[in-house]
Amino acid sequence: MTPEEKLLRAIFGEKASDVRDTSLRVPPGVQGTIVEVRVFNRHGVDKDERAQAIEREEIERLAKDRDDEQAILDRNTFARLAEILTGKTGLAGPKGFKKDTVITREVMSEFPRSQWWLFATADDALMTEIEAMRKQYDESKKRLEQRFLDKVEKLQRGDELPPGVMKMVKVFVAVKRKIQPGDKMAGRHGNKGVVSRIVPAEDMPFLEDGTHADIVLNPLGVPSRMNVGQILETHLGWAAAGLGKQIGKAIDAYRKAHDSKALRASFDAVYEDNEIIASMDDAELIEMGQNLRRGVPIATPVFNGAKESDIERLLEQAGLHSSGQSTLYDGRTGEPFDRKVTMGYIYMLKLHHLVDDKIHARSIGPYSLVTQQPLGGKAQFGGQRFGEMEVWALEAYGAAYTLQEMLTVKS
């Protein structure tokens, strides 16, 4: 008997024998940082101090969010109002405002912002616009307050819990994981797969300019599945990056020679007679171009996306081969590969099928109450099923002792 059990026995007598530790513990193999604890209470049940403290914190957070939104709304609305009224002659205004005075920001600053709505001018269209602004402002303010009250009411109301449950505590644990062999990844065209190997960047295949590949996909996964979307996305990404480089070069050339025509030509090549681009001055174009150096964003809607001919044209525009393929060099030997390889930029996402979540091992664990066999599945900390066909395999090998163990001790 442990010292703790002895102490409990001494205090509570025989009643202490059926005391069990039912503390909530994370399953084996999980470790992380607790980021949030939520306490759920049934309707009509008195809340303990911990639940009340969490509730107060949550209400304070909601109130802060509401105040921040209100401040943004006030700032934008009154800045717009000041812009509209500045320079106009005032026919009326708040108490203390002289009629026929020109409204300036100095004049307006003498009155609280809430009274700015009282300024009136002879321009009927302007007054209609101000009235519409005020109406919209009041509605937004009311909506903000109502949303806050609804959230607070929902917070204080209590929670819908399963029958027989009075209180439930949920602990949220954040786990950081780096990608590793065995993790599942997918593109945006149903092209999923498992990471088979991770090597240092210097061992990855690289282009003539030294840029190395981030990820290498097996080309055999394309023909049989006829999943062409991923190839088109790769080509389009390659073209977009190439166009970004062209714009970057044009900006660098402009800084040396200040040739405005060449700069605009590089933008027109991409955006084809765009009115917004035409209306920008050189400084604005350069600022925009800095954001495009790493690639020009391209949208291709469903059923109305970029055609093969469009992608080829963009590749040629970017100074790349229309096939979208490049000579690639082996990172380990430095030798070029025999054939050209398709290179490009695509979206690859990590799926929630990580090897750390799948890996599972058990020696002794829970058994079924009915059959007294080990439970199955990782969630139950179960064992691996040794089925009929596996038994045949052991019989075929004549592994009698192993078979006896499987059928008796281990099941």
DOZA-968947 format. One record per atom (N, C-alpha, C, O): residue in one letter; x, y, z. Coordinates in steps of 0.2 Angstrom, whole numbers, plus 2048, in hexadecimal, padded with zeros to 3 digits. Example, Ala and Ser with C-alpha at 12.3 -4.5 7.8 and 13.67 -1.06 7.14 Angstrom:
A8427E4827/A83E7EA827/A8427F0827/A8477EF82A/S8407F5823/S8447FB824/S840800827/S843806828/
***
This chain:
M8047FA800/M800800800/M804806800/M809807804/T80380B7FC/T8078117FB/T806816801/T800815804/P80A81A803/P80981F809/P803823808/P7FF82480D/E801825802/E7FB829801/E7F5825803/E7F0827806/E7F581E800/E7EF81A802/E7EF81980A/E7E981980C/K7F481880D/K7F4817814/K7F181D818/K7ED81C81C/L7F3823815/L7F0829818/L7E982A817/L7E582B81C/L7E6828811/L7DF828810/L7DB823814/L7D6825817/R7DE81D815/R7DB818819/R7DB81A820/R7D581A823/A7E081E823/A7E0820829/A7DB82582B/A7D8826830/I7D982A825/I7D482F826/I7CD82C825/I7C982D829/F7CC829820/F7C682781E/F7C482081F/F7BE81E81E/G7C881C822/G7C7815823/G7C681181D/G7C9812818/E7C180C81D/E7C0807817/E7BE80B811/E7BE80880C/K7BA810812/K7B781480D/K7BD816807/K7BB816801/A7C381780A/A7C881A805/A7CA814800/A7CE8167FC/S7C880E801/S7CB8097FD/S7C98097F6/S7CC8077F1/D7C380C7F5/D7C080D7EE/D7C18147EB/D7BE8167E6/V7C68187EE/V7C881E7EB/V7CD81D7E5/V7D281A7E5/R7CB8207DF/R7CF8207D9/R7D18267D7/R7CE82B7D8/D7D78277D4/D7DA82D7D1/D7D782D7CA/D7D982A7C5/T7D28327C9/T7CF8337C2/T7D28397BF/T7CE83C7BA/S7D783B7C0/S7DA8427BD/S7DB8417B6/S7DC83B7B3/L7D98467B2/L7DA8467AB/L7E18477A9/L7E584B7AB/R7E38427A5/R7EA8427A3/R7EA84179B/R7E683E798/V7EF844798/V7F0844791/V7F283D78F/V7F5839793/P7F083A789/P7F1833787/P7F9833787/P7FD838786/P7FB82C787/P80382B786/P80582E780/P80282E77A/G80B831780/G80E83477A/G80C83B778/G80F83E773/V80883E77C/V80684577B/V80984A780/V809848786/Q80D84F77D/Q80F854781/Q80E85B77E/Q80F85B778/G80D860782/G80C86777F/G80B86C784/G80D86B78A/T809872782/T808877786/T800879787/T7FD879782/I7FE87978D/I7F787B78E/I7F688278C/I7F988778F/V7F1883788/V7F088A785/V7E988D788/V7E8893788/E7E488878A/E7DE88A78C/E7DB885790/E7DB87F78F/V7D7887795/V7D3883799/V7CC885799/V7CB88B79B/R7C7881797/R7C0883797/R7BC87F79C/R7BC87979C/V7B88827A0/V7B387E7A5/V7AC87F7A2/V7AA8857A1/F7A987A7A1/F7A287A79F/F79D8787A4/F79F8727A8/N79887C7A6/N79387A7AB/N78C8797A8/N78B87C7A3/R7898747AB/R7828737A9/R77D8797AB/R77F87D7B0/H77887A7A7/H7738807A9/H77187F7B0/H77087A7B3/G7718857B4/G76E8857BA/G7728827C0/G7708827C6/V7798807BE/V77D87E7C3/V7828837C6/V7848877C2/D7828847CC/D78788A7CF/D78E8897CD/D7918837CD/K79188E7CA/K79888E7C8/K79D88F7CE/K79C8927D2/D7A288B7CD/D7A788B7D3/D7AC8917D1/D7AB8957CC/E7B18937D5/E7B58997D5/E7B98997CE/E7BA89E7CB/R7BB8937CD/R7C08927C7/R7BC8947C0/R7BE8987BC/A7B58917C0/A7B18927BA/A7AF89A7BA/A7AF89D7B4/Q7AE89D7C0/Q7AC8A47C0/Q7B28A87BD/Q7B18AD7BA/A7B88A77C0/A7BE8AA7BE/A7BF8AA7B6/A7C18AF7B3/I7BE8A47B3/I7BF8A37AC/I7BA8A77A8/I7BB8AA7A3/E7B48A77AB/E7AE8AB7A8/E7B08B27A8/E7AF8B67A3/R7B28B57AE/R7B48BC7AE/R7B98BE7A9/R7B98C37A6/E7BE8BA7A9/E7C48BB7A4/E7C18BB79D/E7C38C0799/E7BD8B779B/E7BA8B6794/E7B68BD793/E7B68BF78D/I7B28BF798/I7AE8C5797/I7B28CB796/I7B18CF792/E7B88CB79A/E7BC8D1799/E7BF8D1792/E7C08D678F/R7C18CB790/R7C48CB789/R7BF8CD784/R7C18D177F/L7B98CB784/L7B38CD780/L7B28D4780/L7B18D777B/A7B28D7786/A7B18DE787/A7B78E2783/A7B68E7780/K7BD8E0784/K7C38E3781/K7C28E3779/K7C48E8776/D7C08DD777/D7BF8DC76F/D7BA8E176D/D7BB8E5768/R7B58E2771/R7AF8E676F/R7B28EE76F/R7B08F276A/D7B68F0774/D7B88F6775/D7BD8F876F/D7BD8FD76C/D7C18F376D/D7C68F4767/D7C28F5761/D7C48FA75D/E7BD8F1760/E7B98F275A/E7B58F975A/E7B58FC754/Q7B38FB75F/Q7AF901760/Q7B490775F/Q7B290C75B/A7BA906761/A7BF90C760/A7C190C758/A7C2912756/I7C2906755/I7C390674E/I7BD90A74A/I7BE90E745/L7B790874C/L7B190B749/L7B191274A/L7B0916745/D7B2914750/D7B291C751/D7B791F74D/D7B692474A/R7BD91D74D/R7C392074A/R7C1921742/R7C2926740/N7BF91B73F/N7BE91C738/N7B8920736/N7B8924732/T7B292073A/T7AC924739/T7AE92B73A/T7AC92F735/F7B192D73F/F7B2934741/F7B793773C/F7B793D73B/A7BC93373A/A7C1935735/A7BE93772F/A7BF93C72C/R7B993372D/R7B5934726/R7B193A727/R7B193E722/L7AE93B72D/L7A994072E/L7AD94772E/L7AB94C72B/A7B3947731/A7B794D731/A7BA94F72A/A7BA955728/E7BB94A726/E7BD94B71F/E7B894E71B/E7B9952717/I7B294C71C/I7AC94E718/I7AA95571A/I7A995A716/L7AB957721/L7A895E723/L7AE963722/L7AC969722/T7B4961722/T7BA966722/T7B996B71C/T7B8968716/G7B997171D/G7B9976718/G7B2978716/G7B197D712/K7AD975719/K7A6977717/K7A497D71C/K7A697D722/T79F98171A/T79C98671F/T796983723/T792980720/G797984729/G79298172E/G78C98572F/G78D98B731/L78698372D/L78098772F/L77D986736/L77A98A739/A77F980739/A77D97E740/A78397A743/A78797773F/G783979749/G78797474C/G786973754/G781975756/P78B970757/P78A96F75E/P789976762/P78B97B75F/K787976768/K78697C76C/K78D97F76D/K79297C76F/G78D98676B/G79398A76B/G79698B764/G79B98E764/F79398875F/F796989758/F79398F755/F78C98F755/K797993752/K79499974F/K792997748/K795994744/K78C99A746/K78999873F/K78E99C73A/K7919A173B/D78E999734/D79299B72E/D79999B72F/D79D99E72C/T79C997734/T7A3996735/T7A5990731/T7A298B730/V7AB99172E/V7AE98B72A/V7B098672F/V7B4987733/I7AE98072D/I7AF97A732/I7B6977730/I7B897672A/T7BB978735/T7C2975734/T7C397073A/T7BF96F73E/R7C896C739/R7CA96773E/R7CB96A745/R7C996774A/E7CE971745/E7CF97474C/E7C897674F/E7C7975755/V7C397874B/V7BC97974D/V7B9973750/V7B6973755/M7BA96E74C/M7B796774E/M7BA965755/M7B6961759/S7C0966755/S7C496375B/S7C1966762/S7C3964767/E7BE96C761/E7BB96F767/E7B596C76A/E7B396D770/F7B2967766/F7AC964768/F7AD95C769/F7B195A766/P7AA95976E/P7AA95276E/P7A894F767/P7A4951764/R7AB949766/R7AA94675F/R7A294475E/R7A0944759/S79F942764/S798940764/S794946761/S78E94575F/Q79694C762/Q792952760/Q793954758/Q790959756/W798951755/W79A95374E/W794952749/W793955744/W78F94D74B/W78A94C747/W785952747/W781952742/L78695774B/L78195C74C/L783962746/L77F966745/F789961744/F78B96673E/F786966738/F785960736/A78496B736/A78096B730/A78397072B/A78597572C/T78296E724/T78497371F/T77F97471A/T77997071A/A780978715/A77A979710/A77A97470B/A775974707/D77F97070A/D77F96A705/D77A964707/D77C96170C/D775964704/D77095F706/D773958704/D772953708/A7769576FF/A7799506FD/A77E94E703/A77E948705/L782953705/L78795170A/L783950711/L78594B714/M77E953713/M77A952719/M77794B718/M77694771D/T775949712/T772942712/T77793D713/T776938716/E77D93E710/E783939711/E784939718/E78693371B/I78593E71C/I78693E723/I78193B727/I78393772C/E77B93C725/E775938729/E776931728/E77592D72C/A77792F722/A778927720/A77E925724/A77E91F727/M783929725/M789926729/M787925730/M789921733/R78492A732/R78292A73A/R77D92473B/R77E920740/K779922736/K77491D737/K778916737/K77791273B/Q77D916732/Q781910732/Q78690F738/Q78790973B/Y78891573B/Y78C915741/Y788912747/Y78B90E74B/D782915747/D77E91374D/D77C90B74D/D77C908752/E77B909747/E779902746/E77F8FD748/E77E8F874B/S7858FF745/S78B8FB747/S78D8FB74E/S78E8F6751/K78C901751/K78D901759/K7888FD75C/K78A8F9761/K7828FD75A/K77C8F975D/K77E8F175C/K77D8ED761/R7808F0756/R7828E9755/R7888E6759/R7878E075B/L78D8EA75A/L7938E975E/L7908E7765/L7928E2768/E78C8EB768/E78A8EA76F/E7868E4770/E7878E0774/Q7818E376B/Q77D8DD76B/Q7818D776A/Q7808D276E/R7868D7766/R78A8D1765/R78E8CF76C/R78F8C976E/F7908D576F/F7948D4775/F78F8D177B/F7918CC77E/L7898D477B/L7848D1780/L7828CA77F/L7818C6783/D7818C8778/D7808C1776/D7858BC779/D7848B777B/K78B8BE778/K7918BA779/K7918B9781/K7928B4783/V7908BF785/V7908BE78C/V78B8BA78F/V78C8B6793/E7858BB78C/E77F8B778E/E7808AF78D/E77E8AB791/K7838AE787/K7858A7785/K78A8A478A/K78989E78C/L78E8A878C/L7948A6791/L7918A5798/L7938A079B/Q78C8A979A/Q7898A87A1/Q7848A37A1/Q7828A17A7/R7818A179B/R77B89D79B/R77C89679E/R7788927A0/G78389379D/G78488C79E/G784888798/G78388B792/D786882798/D78787E792/D783878791/D780875796/E78287678B/E77E87078A/E78386A78B/E788869787/L782866790/L786860791/L78385A791/L77D85A791/P78685478F/P78384E78F/P77F84C795/P78184F79B/P77A848795/P77684679B/P77B8437A0/P77F83F79F/G77A8457A7/G77D8437AC/G7848467AD/G7878457B2/V78684B7A9/V78C84F7AA/V78A8567AD/V7878597AA/M78D8577B3/M78C85E7B6/M7918637B4/M78F8697B3/K7978617B3/K79D8657B1/K7A28627AD/K7A385C7AE/M7A58667A8/M7AA8637A4/M7AF8687A3/M7AE86E7A2/V7B58657A3/V7BB8697A3/V7BF86779C/V7C086179B/K7C086C798/K7C486B792/K7CB86E792/K7CB874793/V7D086B791/V7D786E792/V7DA86D78A/V7DA868787/F7DC873788/F7DE873781/F7E6873781/F7E9878784/V7E986E77E/V7F086E77E/V7F386F777/V7F186C772/A7F8874776/A7FB875770/A80187176F/A805871773/V80186E769/V80786A768/V80A86C761/V80786D75C/K81186E762/K81587075C/K81886A759/K81B86675C/R817869752/R81A86374F/R81E865748/R81B869744/K824863747/K827864741/K82585E73C/K82485973F/I825860736/I82385A731/I829855731/I82F857732/Q82784F731/Q82C849731/Q82A84472D/Q82484372B/P82E83F72B/P82C839727/P82683672A/P826834730/G821834725/G81B831728/G815836728/G810833729/D81783C728/D811841729/D80E842722/D81184171D/K807843722/K80484471B/K80384B719/K80284F71D/M80484C713/M803853710/M7FF85270A/M7FE84D707/A7FC858708/A7F8858702/A7F885F6FE/A7F9864701/G7F785E6F8/G7F78646F4/G7EF8666F3/G7EB8646F7/R7ED86A6EE/R7E686D6EE/R7E38696E9/R7DD86B6E7/H7E58636E6/H7E28606E1/H7E18596E3/H7E08546DE/G7E08576E9/G7E08506EB/G7E684C6EB/G7E68466EB/N7EC8506EA/N7F284C6E9/N7F584B6F0/N7F98506F2/K7F38466F4/K7F68456FA/K7FC8406FA/K7FC83C6F6/G800840700/G80583B700/G80983C707/G80784170B/V80D837708/V81183770E/V81883970D/V81B837709/V81B83D712/V82283F712/V826839713/V825836718/S82A83770E/S82E83170F/S835833711/S83882F715/R838839710/R83F83A712/R840842713/R83D84670F/I843844718/I84584B718/I84D84B718/I85084871C/V85084F714/V857850713/V859857714/V85585B713/P85F858716/P86285F716/P86186370F/P86186070A/A86086A710/A85E86E70A/A86486D705/A86286D6FF/E86A86C707/E87086B702/E8708656FE/E8738646F9/D86C860700/D86B85A6FD/D8658596F8/D8658556F4/M86185F6F8/M85B85F6F4/M85E8616ED/M8638646EC/P85A85F6E8/P85B8616E1/P85B8696E0/P85786C6E4/F85F86C6DC/F85F8736DB/F8608756D4/F8628716D0/L85E87B6D3/L85E87E6CC/L8648816CB/L8698816CF/E8658846C5/E86C8876C2/E86E88D6C7/E87488E6C8/D8698906C9/D86A8966CD/D86B8956D5/D86C8996D9/G86B88E6D6/G86C88C6DD/G86688B6E2/G8668896E7/T86088D6DF/T85A88C6E3/T8588856E4/T8588816DF/H8578836EA/H85687B6EB/H84E87A6EB/H84B87F6ED/A84C8746EA/A8458726EA/A8448716F2/A84886F6F6/D83D8736F4/D83B8726FB/D83886B6FB/D839868701/I8358696F6/I8328626F7/I83285F6F0/I8318626EB/V8338596F0/V8338556EA/V82E8506EA/V82D84C6EE/L8298506E4/L82484C6E4/L8258466DF/L8298486DA/N8238406E0/N82483B6DC/N82083B6D5/N81A83C6D5/P82483C6CF/P82083D6C9/P81B8376C7/P8178386C3/L81D8316CA/L81882B6C9/L81182C6CC/L80D8286CA/G8118316D0/G80A8326D3/G8058366CF/G8008376D0/V8088386C9/V80383C6C5/V8008386BF/V7FA8396BF/P8038356BB/P8008326B5/P7FA82D6B6/P7F582E6B4/S7FB8286BB/S7F68246BC/S7F08276BF/S7EA8256BE/R7F182C6C3/R7EB82F6C7/R7E88356C2/R7E38376C4/M7EC8376BD/M7E983C6B8/M7E78426BC/M7E28466BA/N7EB8446C1/N7EA84A6C5/N7EE8506C2/N7F38526C5/V7EB8536BD/V7EF8586B9/V7EF85F6BD/V7F48636BB/G7EB8606C1/G7EA8676C4/G7F08696C8/G7F286F6C7/Q7F48646CB/Q7FA8656CF/Q7FF8686CA/Q80386C6CC/I8008656C4/I8058676BF/I80486E6BD/I8088726BC/L7FD86F6BB/L7FC8766B9/L7FD87B6BE/L7FF8816BD/E7FC8796C5/E7FD87E6CA/E80587F6CB/E8078856CC/T80887A6CA/T81087B6CA/T81287F6C5/T8168846C6/H81087E6BF/H8128836B9/H81088A6BA/H81488F6B9/L80A88B6BD/L8078926BE/L80B8956C4/L80D89B6C3/G80D8916C9/G8118946CE/G8188966CC/G81B89B6CE/W81B8926C7/W8218936C4/W82189A6C0/W82689E6C1/A81C89B6BC/A81B8A16B8/A81A8A76BD/A81D8AC6BB/A8168A66C2/A8158AC6C7/A81B8AE6CA/A81C8B46CB/A81F8A96CC/A8268AB6CF/A82A8AE6CA/A82E8B36CC/G82A8AC6C4/G82E8AF6BF/G82C8B66BD/G8318BA6BC/L8268B76BD/L8238BE6BC/L8268C36C1/L8278C96C0/G8258C06C7/G8278C46CD/G82F8C66CD/G8318CC6CE/K8338C16CA/K83A8C36C9/K83B8C86C4/K83F8CD6C5/Q8378C86BF/Q8388CD6B9/Q8368D46BC/Q83A8D96BA/I8318D46C0/I82F8DB6C3/I8348DD6C8/I8368E36C8/G8378D96CB/G83D8DA6D0/G8438DD6CC/G8468E26CE/K8448DA6C6/K84A8DC6C2/K8488E36C0/K84D8E86BF/A8428E46BD/A8408EB6BB/A8418F06C0/A8438F66BE/I83F8EF6C6/I8408F46CC/I8478F56CD/I8498FB6CE/D84B8F06CD/D8538F16CE/D8558F66C8/D85A8FA6CA/A8538F46C2/A8568F86BC/A8539006BD/A8579046BB/Y84D9006BF/Y84A9076C0/Y84E90B6C5/Y84F9116C4/R8509086CA/R85490C6D0/R85B90E6CD/R85E9136CF/K85E90B6C8/K86490D6C5/K8639126BF/K8669176C0/A85E9116BB/A85D9156B5/A85791A6B5/A85791E6B1/H8539196BA/H84C91C6BA/H84891C6B4/H8469226B2/D8489166B1/D8449166AA/D83D9146AC/D83C90E6AD/S8399196AC/S8329176AE/S82E9136A9/S82A90F6AB/K8309136A3/K82C91069D/K82E90869E/K82990469E/A83490669F/A8368FF6A0/A8328FC6A6/A8308F66A6/L8329006AC/L82E8FE6B2/L8278FD6B0/L8248F76B2/R8249016AD/R81D9006AC/R81B8FB6A7/R8168F76A7/A8208FA6A2/A81F8F469D/A81F8ED6A1/A81C8E969F/S8248ED6A6/S8248E66AA/S81D8E56AD/S81B8DF6AE/F81A8EA6B0/F8148EA6B3/F80E8E86AE/F80A8E46AF/D80E8EC6A8/D8098EB6A3/D8098E46A0/D8048E169E/A80F8E16A0/A8108DA69D/A80C8D56A2/A80A8D069F/V80C8D76A8/V8088D26AD/V8018D46AD/V7FD8D06AD/Y8008DA6AE/Y7F98DD6B0/Y7F58DF6AA/Y7EF8E16AA/E7F88DF6A4/E7F58E169D/E7F08E769E/E7EA8E669F/D7F28ED69D/D7EE8F369C/D7E98F36A2/D7E38F56A1/N7EC8F36A8/N7E78F36AE/N7E78FB6B0/N7EC8FE6B0/E7E18FD6B1/E7E09046B3/E7E39076B9/E7E690C6BA/I7E39026BE/I7E59046C5/I7ED9056C4/I7F09096C7/I7F09006C0/I7F79006BF/I7F99076BC/I7FE90A6BD/A7F59096B7/A7F690F6B3/A7F69156B7/A7FA91A6B6/S7F19156BC/S7F091B6C0/S7F691C6C6/S7F69216C9/M7FA9176C7/M7FF9176CC/M80591B6CA/M80791B6C4/D80891E6CE/D80F9226CC/D81591D6CE/D8139176D0/D81B91F6CC/D82091A6CC/D8229176D3/D8239116D4/A82191C6D8/A82291A6DF/A81D9146E2/A81F9106E5/E8179156E0/E8129106E1/E81390A6DE/E8129046E1/L81590A6D8/L8179046D4/L81C9006D7/L81C8FA6D8/I8229046D9/I8279006DD/I8258FD6E3/I8278F86E5/E8219016E7/E81F8FE6ED/E81B8F76EC/E81B8F26F0/M8168F86E7/M8138F26E5/M8178EC6E3/M8168E66E4/G81C8EE6DE/G8218E96DC/G8258E66E1/G8278E06E0/Q8268E96E6/Q82A8E66EC/Q8278E06EF/Q82A8DB6F0/N8208E06EF/N81C8DB6F1/N81B8D56EC/N8198D06EE/L81D8D76E6/L81C8D26E1/L8228CE6DF/L8238CA6DB/R8288D06E2/R82F8CD6E0/R82F8C66E1/R8328C26DD/R82B8C36E6/R82B8BC6E7/R8268B86E3/R8268B26E3/G8228BC6DF/G81D8B86DB/G8178BD6DA/G8158C06DF/V8148BC6D5/V80E8C06D3/V8088BC6D5/V8078B66D3/P8038BE6D9/P7FD8BA6DB/P7F98B96D5/P7F88BE6D1/I7F78B36D4/I7F28B16CF/I7EC8AD6D1/I7ED8A96D5/A7E68AF6CF/A7E08AC6D1/A7DD8A86CB/A7DD8AB6C5/T7DC8A26CB/T7D889E6C6/T7D289B6C8/T7D28966CC/P7CC89E6C7/P7C689C6C9/P7C48956C7/P7C78926C1/V7C08916CA/V7BE88A6C8/V7BA88B6C2/V7B688F6C1/F7BB8866BD/F7B88856B6/F7BA88B6B2/F7B788B6AC/N7BD8906B4/N7BF8966B0/N7C68986B1/N7C889E6B1/G7CB8936B2/G7D18946B5/G7D68956AF/G7D48956A9/A7DC8966B0/A7E28976AB/A7E28916A6/A7E288B6A9/K7E28926A0/K7E388C69B/K7EA88B69A/K7EF88F69C/E7EC885697/E7F3883696/E7F6889692/E7FC88A693/S7F388C68D/S7F6891689/S7F889768D/S7FD89A68C/D7F3899692/D7F489F696/D7FB89D69A/D7FF8A269B/I7FB89769D/I8018966A1/I80789669D/I80D89969F/E807893697/E80D893692/E80F89B691/E81589C691/R80A89F690/R80C8A668E/R80F8A9694/R8148AD693/L80C8A869A/L80F8AB6A0/L8168A96A1/L81B8AD6A3/L8178A26A0/L81E89F6A1/L8238A369C/L8298A569E/E8218A4696/E8258A7691/E8278AF693/E82C8B1692/Q8218B2695/Q8228B9698/Q8278B969D/Q82A8BE69E/A8278B46A2/A82C8B46A7/A8338B26A5/A8378B26AA/G8348B169F/G83A8AF69D/G83C8A869E/G8428A669F/L8378A469F/L83889D6A1/L83689869B/L83389A696/H83989269B/H83788D695/H82F88C696/H82D88B69B/S82C88B690/S82588A690/S823884692/S81D882694/S82887F693/S826878695/S82587869D/S8228746A0/G82887E6A0/G82887E6A7/G82D8796AB/G82D8796B1/Q8318776A7/Q8368726A9/Q83D8756AA/Q83F87A6A6/S8418736AE/S8488766AF/S84D8716B0/S84C86B6B2/T8548726AF/T85986E6B1/T85A86E6B8/T85B8736BB/L85A8686BB/L85B8676C2/L8618636C4/L86385F6C0/Y8658656C9/Y86B8626CB/Y86A85E6D1/Y8678606D6/D86D8586D2/D86D8546D8/D8718586DD/D8778596DC/G86E8596E3/G87185C6E9/G8778586EC/G87B85B6EF/R8778526EB/R87C84E6EE/R88284D6EA/R88884D6EC/T88184D6E3/T88784C6DF/T8898526DB/T88E8536D9/G8848576DA/G88585D6D6/G88485C6CE/G8848606CA/E8828556CC/E8818536C5/E87A8556C3/E8768556C7/P8798586BD/P8738596BB/P86F8536B9/P87284E6B7/F8688536BA/F86484D6B9/F86484C6B1/F8648516AE/D8628466AF/D8628456A8/D85D8496A4/D85E84B69F/R8578496A7/R85184C6A4/R8508536A8/R8518536AE/K84C8576A4/K84A85D6A8/K84485B6AC/K8418566AB/V84385F6B1/V83E85E6B7/V83A8646B7/V83C86A6B7/T8338626B9/T82E8676BA/T82F86A6C1/T82F8676C6/M8308716C1/M8318756C7/M82C87A6C8/M82987C6C2/G82A87C6CE/G8258816CE/G8238826D6/G82687F6DA/Y81E8866D7/Y81C8886DD/Y8148856DE/Y8108876DA/I8138816E3/I80C87F6E5/I80B8806EC/I8108816F0/Y80587F6EE/Y80387F6F5/Y8038786F7/Y8008736F4/M8078776FD/M806870700/M804871707/M80787570B/L80086D70A/L7FD86E710/L7FF868714/L7FF862712/K7FF86971B/K800863720/K7F9861722/K7F5865724/L7F885A721/L7F1857723/L7F285572A/L7F785472D/H7EC85472D/H7EC852734/H7EC84A735/H7E8847737/H7F1848731/H7F3841732/H7FA840733/H7FE83E72F/L7FC842739/L80384273B/L80683C73E/L802838742/V80C83A73C/V80E83373F/V80E833746/V80E82E749/D810839749/D810839751/D809837754/D809834759/D804839750/D7FD837753/D7FB830751/D7F782D755/K7FF82D74C/K7FD82674A/K80182074E/K7FE81B74F/I807822750/I80B81D753/I80981B759/I80681F75D/H80981475B/H806811760/H80980B762/H80A80775E/A80A80A769/A80D80476B/A80A802772/A808806776/R8097FB773/R8067F977A/R8097F377C/R80B7EE778/S80A7F2782/S80C7EC785/S8067E9789/S8027E4787/I8057EC78F/I7FF7EA793/I7FA7F0793/I7FD7F6794/G7F47EF792/G7EF7F5792/G7E87F2794/G7E77ED797/P7E37F6792/P7DC7F4794/P7DA7EE790/P7DB7ED78A/Y7D57EA793/Y7D27E5790/Y7CA7E5790/Y7C87E9794/S7C77E278B/S7C07E378A/S7BD7DF790/S7BF7DA792/L7B77E2793/L7B47DF799/L7B17D8797/L7B17D379B/V7AE7D8791/V7AA7D278F/V7AF7CC78D/V7AF7C778F/T7B37CE788/T7B77C8785/T7BE7C7788/T7C27C2787/Q7C07CC78C/Q7C77CC790/Q7CC7CD78B/Q7D27CB78C/Q7CB7CF785/Q7D07D0780/Q7D37D7780/Q7CF7DB782/P7D97D877E/P7DB7DF77E/P7D67E4779/P7D47E1774/L7D67EA77B/L7D27EF777/L7D67F0771/L7DC7EF770/G7D27F376C/G7D57F5766/G7D67FD765/G7D1800768/G7DA7FF761/G7DB80675F/G7DF80A764/G7E080976A/K7E2810761/K7E6814765/K7E381876B/K7E5818770/A7DD81A769/A7D981E76E/A7D881A774/A7D881D77A/Q7D7813774/Q7D580F77A/Q7DC80C77C/Q7DC808781/F7E280E77A/F7E880B77B/F7E880477A/F7EA80077F/G7E5802774/G7E47FB773/G7EA7F7770/G7EF7FB76E/G7E97F176E/G7EF7ED76B/G7ED7EC763/G7E87EF761/Q7F27E9760/Q7F17E7759/Q7ED7E0759/Q7EF7DC75C/R7E87E0754/R7E47DA754/R7E97D5750/R7EB7D674A/F7E97CF753/F7ED7C974F/F7E77C574D/F7E57C0750/G7E67C6746/G7E07C2744/G7E17BB741/G7E67B9742/E7DC7B973E/E7DC7B273C/E7E27B0737/E7E57AB737/M7E37B5732/M7E87B472D/M7EF7B5730/M7F37B172E/E7F07B9735/E7F67BA738/E7F87B373C/E7FE7B173C/V7F27B073F/V7F37A9742/V7F67A473D/V7FA7A073F/W7F37A4737/W7F57A0732/W7FC7A1730/W80079C72F/A7FF7A7730/A8067A872F/A80A7A5734/A80F7A2732/L8087A673A/L80C7A3740/L80C79B73F/L811798740/E80679873D/E80679173D/E80A78F737/E80E78A737/A80A793731/A80E79172C/A81679172D/A81A78D72B/Y818795732/Y81F796734/Y821790739/Y82678F73B/G81B78E73C/G81C789742/G81F78C748/G82278974C/A81D793749/A81F79674F/A81A795754/A816799756/A81B78F757/A81678C75C/A816791763/A810792765/Y81B792765/Y81B79676C/Y81979D76B/Y81579F76F/T81B7A0765/T8187A7764/T8107A7763/T80D7AB766/L80E7A2760/L8077A175E/L8037A0765/L7FE7A3766/Q80679C769/Q80379A770/Q8027A1774/Q7FD7A2777/E8087A5774/E8087AB777/E8027B0775/E7FF7B3779/M8027B076E/M7FD7B476B/M7F67B276D/M7F17B776F/L7F47AC76E/L7EE7A976F/L7EC7A9776/L7E67A9778/T7F17AA77B/T7F07A9782/T7F27AF786/T7EE7B4787/V7F87B0787/V7FB7B678B/V7F97BC788/V7F77C178C/K7FA7BD782/K7F97C477F/K7F27C677D/K7F17CB77A/S7ED7C177E/S7E67C377B/S7E17C2781/S7DB7C3780/
***
